[in-house]
Amino acid sequence: MNLSFQEQELHINSSRDEDFATAYCSDKTWITKFDKLVKKSPDLFSVVHETNVGKTYRFPKRLISIRSSVRQMTDEQKKEAAERLKKIHSSHKFTNNIKQQV
C-alpha cells in the first residue's frame, strides 16, 4: 500500500531512562536513509518492526541532534572548505589506490 506524500511521516521516540530511541518512518526518504544506516552500522541501527507502509528502527538516542540554525558561509569560506575537502579526497584516493594494489 502506498501512502500519499502528505500521509508520509517520521516519529522519533525516546524515554529519559533508556539509552535507545525508536523511529517510525512511513516517509520513503527517511526509510531509505535509515536502511542505509542499518546496512552501514548494524551494531547501532536495527529494524525492529516492518509493515507494508513503514518501518520502525532502533538506535542509540545519543545520535539524535537538534540544531538551532543552518550554518551560513560566505563565498570565501565555501571556497576554503572546498579546497580542504579536495585535499582530503585526494589523500584518500592515494591511500585507497595503495590498498588496492597490495
N, C-alpha and C positions, 0 to 999 in steps of 0.2 A: 504494500500500500504506500503510495506517495503522498506526502504532505505538501500543501501549498507553501509558497515562500513565506507567507505571513504566519503559518502554523509552526514552522520550524523554530526550535528553541534550544537554549542551553541553561541548565540549572546546576550550580555548584553548591554542595552542602558540606559542612564540617561542624563537628561538635568541639567545644572547647577542651574537653578532656580526652580527645582522641588525636592520634598522630596522623591519621589518614583522612582524606576528603573523598567525596564521590562527585562525579559529574554525570548528569543525564543529558544526552545530546539527541535531538532529532533533527538538528541542523546539519546538513550534509558536509558543509565546510568544516565544522568542528569535529565531526566524526572522522573525516579524513585526517585532520591534524592529530587527533588522539590515537587513531590507528597507527600512524607513523611513529608516534611516541612509544606505543606498545611494542612495535617491532624493533625500534632502536634501543629502548631501555626497558626490557621486560621485568627487570628487578625493581623498577619504580612504578611502572604503569601496567594495569591489567584490566581486561574486560570482565566485569562481574555479572552482567546480565545483558541479553540482547533480545530485541523484539523485531517485528517486521518494519517498524518505523524509527527505532532508535536503539542506542546502546548506553549502558551505564559503566563508567570507568572508575577505578580506584587508584589513588596516587597520594604521595605524602603532601600534607597540607602546607608544608614549608615551601612548596613550589608555587603556591598562589601568590600573585603580586598585583597590587592595585597601584596604579600610577596617577599622580595628580595632573600631569600635563604631558604634552608631546614636546620633545626637545626641539628647540628652534636653533638652526645653524645658519651662519652667514655663508655666502658663496665661497669665501676663503676657507672657512672651517670645513666645508664639504670637500673642497679640493684637497686639503691636507689629509682628511680622513681617507679619501680615495687613494692617495699616494701611500699611506700606511697600509691600507688593505692590499694594494698591489704588491708591496714588499712582502707581506705575509704570505700571499698566494704564491709568489714566485719562489719563496724559500720552501714552501710545502711541495710545490711541483718538483723541485730539485730533490728533496728528500724522498718523495714518492717514486721518482724515477730510479733512484739508487736502490730502493727496496725492491722494485720490480725486476731489476737487473740481477739481484742476488739470488 
